Amino acid sequence: MGNYQYDIIVVGAGCAGPAAAKKAAELGLKVLLLEKSQKPGEKNVSGTCLNMAALVDPDLQYLMKGPIEREITEMHSFMISPERTTMFREIPGEGLILLSVRRDEFDAWHTEQAKKAGAEVKLSTTIVDIIEEDGTVKGVITDSGDKYFGKVIIDAAGVNSIVGRKAGLIPKRKGTNMILYTILNVWLGEEKVTERFGNSIYYFLAPNCQYKTWPWIFPKKEVVTIGTGGYMDENLFNGDIKSVNDYMQNLIDLPIIKEKLEGGRVEAWGLHLEFDQSIEKRTKAGLILTGEAGGFVIPFLGEGMPEAFFTGIYAAEAAAKAIEANDFSEEFLEEHFMGRYNENVFLQSFRYVADMNKQSILSMPDEEIIAMMQNICIGGGFISSAIHRNWMKGADEDDMSLVQDAKDFYEFIQPYRQVGSESLEIYKKMRAEK
Amino acid sequence: MKVEMKVDYYPGETGEFIKVDEEKCTGCGDCAKFCTRNVWVKDGEIYRPKNLKECAECGACWNICEFDAVIFGEPKGGTGIRFEYG
């Protein structure tokens, strides 16, 4: 049992943690990254597709040098009912849409980048408590009793983070705003994945295959990752559906999926939980919550990794400023951390859409949700659909402020919308530098 | 193809990282209902995480429990579930 002193302690080597540790080290700080698993990424379950609209941000471009499984250029959506199957195929622009990755490879690579930048990394280390003095978070205590002190603690330990809970920032949840996903990885071999799935991602809506969310299939190099689940309210499990595995079984039994998985074998299975509500306060004196620990995730849209990368970096920058100013107060950290967050076009676009959808999804009956999802597919995506709905609502209710909001937001996101062919150029450049 | 819960575990003792608060548990069974891995088992009037070695560490039980009766920590460093592919 020892006491150790650092400038910054980062807890968790998922998406946010290595990003924070790398940035902090680059800013010349003495930083320690702590991770509970033996290899970063081996306790993570996610959609594993990185959104290129976020990765073209200069802060995130280095991530394109990581271990990429497949370059995604297309999207297919299937609406399946007992009577008919409708398919939408979308090829948005010339650029890449997503990069699919394996988290057990990608997070380990990302942690290596943090190490190369000068961060110290300690694996197989679970945090059991925080050290607090006069309302300021000063450090963390590990399961072996070691105490690590930092001027700023960055919590990047995910949805159930002990740090955020002990500090009183992560609230006690209720099931209705949590999504429980199960994820199945099916091995087919590279040739069959390419032949049957190509470089496309797939979304589905079919009876008894999901609850208030979308099932999806994302191809990797040799496997495809399939995900489904739903909001944890009293109707998640009903009738024949006793667990999320039953939704998954119904999904992979759909003829259109079954034939694509023919000859494959289940390689890995996982469970993942997401909290679909923003956390009221992401900072406390000496502490910043990032990624899922800070509620920076939008389960319904399947976005969480870019939020984690960005907030990890912003937390490190805010921490560096706090050290320079010798001010570790909640107000100082909040201003510098959330200031960057609020300026980020990508994050604000997703937040706008999520805010629009949240209330409606939680209160809508299933048929209305499906109708809304269909409209989103037909109507050119989530963002256009949210702007359109806000605009129409304003027009219907004769509320010009809603129309103005929609108009302002449309202007605000223009940089995001213009990401097209240049994303491919940036990607090629990064891969060449790798 | 049948859904198969294929997971790995690191070797080593995890410790009792999930416990029931016997005073708070009402025996409603939500923990068992929302647990995909059948960790929670009825024992008299309350539920206990008897199959903790099957746990996937998702936290559904802790998050769903209305009565704050689930004490949810984490396995000892370097132990517990290990996912491939993420």
Interface residues (C-beta under 8 A of the other chain):
Chain A: K36 S37 Q38 G41 E42 K43 N44 V45 S46 T48 V101 R102 R103 D104 F106 D107 L123 S124 T125 T126 I127 V128 T142 D143 S144 V159 N160 I162 K172 R173 K174 G175 M178 L180 T182 L184 N185 V186 K220 V223 T225 M232 L236 F237 S243 V244 N245 M248 Q249 I252 K258 L261 G264 R265 V266 E267 A268 W269 G270 L271 H272 L273 F275
Chain B: M1 K2 V3 E4 M5 K6 V7 Y10 G15 D30 K33 F34 T36 R37 A56 E57 C58 G59 A60 W62 N63 I64 E66 D68 F72 G73 E74 P75 K76 G77 G78 G80 I81 R82 F83 E84 Y85 G86
